[in-house]
């Protein structure tokens, strides 16, 4: 999702800084973007480490100029029921999924305010932060906290011209998350759009929220879920 988002923003004319905890991943993605004539640089950053985030923002500004928008796409879910979950798993889920948004957003917002730059900050949360999240409750709680944090950031930073929004994807197929025939059949039967989502569909939502098309949208969570959140639990009679 991060690479697809960077590509959409780059094709729209943005100069792109890709940050990843893995240097090779960041450089690989930047190389792909440069193949599309997109100006892209790569940085190795642990988004949960404030010193690294601050250093990266300084380096990005030195390489590309003032930061006008940021999108964070960070998320890892561990599967365990709340009764059996250990505290280490709980804390790790909040560090990866929540703190890794809070720190970059705050550092980038400070830079925007210092530079008197109106801008946009968007994070990828999850439908698991909107609905219940059975057997991955730590992840769901962190993503729900992210959605609440987005509202607070929008209110606190709005007077500086900074918009803050989130995207809550449903079932999105990625290199890491794939769907076998049984899961696809389940989606075809239960989801209004009948299929898993694509990374470019999340990326297009990120492009919208970052652009002037969303110039009066802040504190909002946009679900990109194929209608998952709108489904009705019980079967309904066939009509017509």
Buried (B, 14 or more C-beta within 10 A) or exposed (E): BBBBBBBBBBBEEBBBBBBBBEEEBBBBBBEBBBEEEBBBBBBBBBBBBBEBBBBBBEBBBEEBEEBBBBBBBBBEBBEBEEEEBEEEBBEBBBBBBBBBBBBBBBBBBEBBBEBEBEBBBBBBBBBBBBBEBEBBBBBBBBBBBBBEBBBEBBEEBEEEEBBBBBBBBBBBBBEEEEBEEEEBEEBEEEBEEEEBBBBBBBBBBBBBBBBEEBEEBBBBBBBBBBEBEEEEEEEEEEEE
